[in-house]
Amino acid sequence: MTGEADSYSRRNQFVSEVYTKYQSPLRNFIAKRVPSKEDCEDVLQNVFYQLMKTDTDENPIEQISAWLYSVARNQIIDRSRKRKEQEIPSYINNDGETVFIQELTETILDSDSPDSEYLKTLIWEELGTALAELPDEQRNIFVLNELDGFSFKEISEATGITVNTLISRKRYAVLHLRKRLYDLYEELLSD
């Protein structure tokens, strides 16, 4: 029994030290990728819960920070897959990638008219319908990259799918969505 108690005590001490050192930068990392403070805290707690469950005596973690960020990425991706309704994204991609939703809404909703909220709702409903028509792998990469703000590199690291495959899947998704949403775009511009 004392062996198990010692192991448990060492694990608690280890997790406590890791938490003290990494919780703040990890919280900042997560906060940039989840929609609310509550979600951020949930993900952070899940990361350290996973660490607590891991038997580091049997399965040593060589690079603890890489492990923590990897678990956090996976938790965020899992959470975004489970989320049913998408909010209008607050993330704006600044690394040069085309941001399809931003492009569409900026073009259509260039003014501050009173009807803009209705138009945004209409666009998101149509987008949701169009996304539902896509194969899962195309829809997932589009949502993770465009709506949740993950880079292709982050998604590739979390899923094991090559960046080129992810880019290709997103390209097919964007082509479908542009074709599918073209009529709505034309209708709104002609008003």
SETI-791281 format. One record per residue (C-alpha): residue number from 1; x, z, y. Coordinates in pm, 1 decimal, padded with zeros to 6 digits. Each point is the difference from the previous one (the first is absolute). Layout:
N
NUM:X:Z:Y
...
This chain:
191
1:00000.0:00000.0:00000.0
2:00277.5:00082.4:00245.5
3:00139.5:-00353.0:-00043.2
4:-00332.5:-00151.4:00108.0
5:-00030.1:00247.1:00286.9
6:00352.9:-00083.2:00117.2
7:-00073.6:-00372.3:-00022.1
8:-00324.3:00044.6:00195.4
9:00179.3:00209.6:00262.4
10:00279.5:-00260.8:00034.8
11:-00258.4:-00277.5:00031.7
12:-00189.5:00193.5:00269.3
13:00322.3:00061.1:00190.0
14:00098.6:-00366.8:-00031.3
15:-00342.6:-00124.0:00120.8
16:00005.3:00249.6:00286.4
17:00343.3:-00121.6:00115.1
18:-00101.7:-00365.2:-00030.2
19:-00324.3:00067.5:00188.4
20:00185.3:00173.8:00283.2
21:00246.7:-00286.8:00032.1
22:-00229.6:-00302.3:-00043.9
23:-00355.2:00094.6:00096.9
24:00030.1:-00095.6:00368.3
25:00155.4:-00348.9:-00040.0
26:-00223.0:-00069.2:-00300.3
27:-00309.7:00102.4:00199.9
28:00104.8:-00241.6:00278.2
29:00050.2:-00278.9:-00254.4
30:-00344.5:00060.1:-00151.5
31:-00174.3:00041.5:00337.6
32:00101.6:-00353.6:00097.8
33:-00175.3:-00136.4:-00307.9
34:-00323.5:00194.1:-00042.0
35:-00304.3:00004.6:00228.7
36:-00048.8:00372.3:00056.7
37:00187.4:00327.2:00024.6
38:-00197.7:00137.4:-00297.2
39:00102.5:-00296.4:-00216.6
40:00359.7:00049.1:00109.2
41:-00006.6:00364.7:-00104.6
42:-00165.8:-00088.4:-00333.7
43:00268.9:-00255.4:-00079.2
44:00277.5:00239.2:00103.3
45:-00140.8:00275.8:-00220.6
46:-00036.4:-00242.2:-00292.4
47:00364.9:-00102.8:00032.8
48:00119.1:00358.7:-00026.0
49:-00250.6:00071.6:-00276.2
50:00153.4:-00288.0:-00197.9
51:00344.6:00147.9:00064.8
52:-00119.5:00339.4:-00121.7
53:-00135.8:-00156.2:-00320.7
54:00326.7:-00182.2:-00069.3
55:00235.0:00181.4:-00232.9
56:00326.9:-00064.7:00181.7
57:00196.7:00173.2:-00276.7
58:-00117.9:-00258.5:-00252.0
59:-00032.6:-00291.9:00244.5
60:00246.7:00053.3:00284.3
61:-00073.0:-00179.5:00327.4
62:00322.1:-00151.9:00125.0
63:-00111.1:-00099.6:00351.5
64:-00272.1:00238.9:00106.8
65:-00083.0:-00169.9:00331.0
66:-00041.3:-00341.6:-00166.3
67:-00220.2:00161.2:-00265.5
68:-00216.3:00175.8:00263.2
69:-00051.5:-00316.4:00205.9
70:-00075.3:-00202.2:-00311.3
71:-00264.3:00251.6:-00110.9
72:-00143.2:00002.9:00353.9
73:-00022.1:-00381.7:00005.6
74:-00173.3:-00002.5:-00336.6
75:-00244.2:00270.8:00113.1
76:-00082.1:-00196.5:00316.0
77:-00049.5:-00324.6:-00192.7
78:-00223.1:00173.9:-00255.4
79:-00202.1:00158.2:00280.9
80:-00046.1:-00333.3:00177.1
81:-00115.9:-00167.0:-00321.5
82:-00265.6:00266.6:-00045.9
83:-00126.2:-00020.1:00355.5
84:-00328.7:-00190.2:00001.2
85:-00059.5:-00069.1:00368.0
86:00266.3:-00134.4:00231.5
87:00020.3:00115.0:00359.4
88:00124.0:-00227.8:00271.7
89:00375.6:00035.7:-00040.0
90:00200.1:00193.8:00254.8
91:00325.4:-00141.9:-00136.5
92:00152.7:-00295.6:00181.7
93:00279.2:-00175.5:-00180.7
94:00302.7:-00040.5:00229.2
95:00245.3:-00155.4:-00245.6
96:-00103.5:-00360.8:00057.3
97:-00241.2:-00040.7:-00288.7
98:-00326.9:-00172.5:00082.1
99:-00271.2:00259.5:00040.2
100:-00310.0:-00194.4:-00103.0
101:-00263.6:00258.5:00092.8
102:00159.9:00070.0:00334.7
103:00022.2:-00374.4:00063.9
104:-00364.6:-00053.8:-00089.9
105:-00137.3:00290.3:00202.6
106:00218.5:-00070.1:00303.9
107:-00109.2:-00362.3:00005.5
108:-00368.0:00074.2:-00042.8
109:-00022.1:00323.0:00196.8
110:00216.9:-00091.5:00296.7
111:-00238.0:00168.9:00243.7
112:-00135.5:00351.2:00045.2
113:-00360.5:-00109.9:-00023.7
114:-00268.2:00246.8:-00110.5
115:-00053.7:-00211.8:-00309.2
116:00355.7:00046.2:-00124.5
117:-00087.4:00295.8:-00226.1
118:-00274.9:-00203.8:-00165.4
119:00239.0:-00292.7:-00043.0
120:00267.1:00224.7:-00151.5
121:-00255.1:00132.3:-00248.2
122:-00108.7:-00353.0:-00086.0
123:00360.6:-00112.5:-00050.1
124:00079.2:00296.0:-00226.3
125:-00313.4:-00059.1:-00207.4
126:00090.3:-00366.7:-00045.7
127:00360.3:00090.1:-00074.2
128:-00113.8:00252.4:-00262.2
129:-00215.3:-00264.6:-00166.8
130:00283.8:-00254.4:00008.4
131:00249.5:00254.9:-00137.1
132:-00235.0:00077.1:-00289.4
133:00021.0:-00367.6:-00102.0
134:00378.8:00015.1:-00044.3
135:00175.9:00073.7:-00329.2
136:00109.8:00366.1:-00016.3
137:00373.7:-00070.2:00039.6
138:-00057.6:-00207.3:00316.0
139:-00249.8:00246.0:00149.5
140:00225.9:00300.3:-00072.7
141:00308.7:-00150.0:00167.6
142:-00204.8:-00111.9:00299.8
143:-00154.8:00345.9:00045.2
144:00330.1:00184.9:-00050.4
145:00193.8:-00227.5:00235.6
146:-00255.9:-00089.4:00268.1
147:-00232.4:00298.3:00010.9
148:00215.8:00288.2:-00119.8
149:00321.5:-00116.4:00165.4
150:00237.1:00006.1:-00296.1
151:00289.7:-00244.0:00008.7
152:00053.3:-00239.0:-00288.4
153:00317.7:00191.0:-00085.8
154:-00187.4:00332.2:-00023.5
155:-00270.9:-00152.0:-00218.3
156:00261.0:-00166.8:-00220.0
157:00187.2:00327.9:-00049.3
158:-00320.6:00184.0:-00087.2
159:-00147.1:-00263.4:-00232.5
160:00304.3:-00175.2:-00146.1
161:-00136.8:-00340.9:00106.6
162:00253.6:-00223.8:00174.7
163:-00028.4:-00052.5:00374.6
164:-00033.4:-00377.7:-00047.8
165:-00296.0:00046.8:-00235.1
166:-00164.1:00237.3:00248.1
167:00051.2:-00246.4:00286.7
168:-00146.9:-00279.5:-00210.1
169:-00305.5:00207.4:-00092.9
170:-00058.8:00094.6:00361.0
171:00035.6:-00362.9:00107.8
172:-00275.0:-00104.6:-00241.8
173:-00217.6:00285.9:00123.3
174:00049.1:-00096.0:00365.4
175:-00075.5:-00366.6:-00072.5
176:-00323.4:00098.4:-00174.0
177:-00099.4:00242.3:00274.6
178:00070.1:-00249.2:00278.0
179:-00205.5:-00264.9:-00176.5
180:-00277.1:00246.9:-00079.8
181:-00013.0:00150.0:00350.7
182:00035.2:-00330.6:00187.2
183:-00376.9:-00045.7:00040.0
184:-00036.9:00349.3:00146.2
185:00290.6:-00069.5:00233.7
186:-00155.5:-00327.9:00117.9
187:-00342.7:00160.2:00041.0
188:00137.3:00281.4:00214.1
189:00206.9:-00234.1:00216.6
190:-00299.2:-00225.4:00066.8
191:-00212.8:00292.0:00131.5
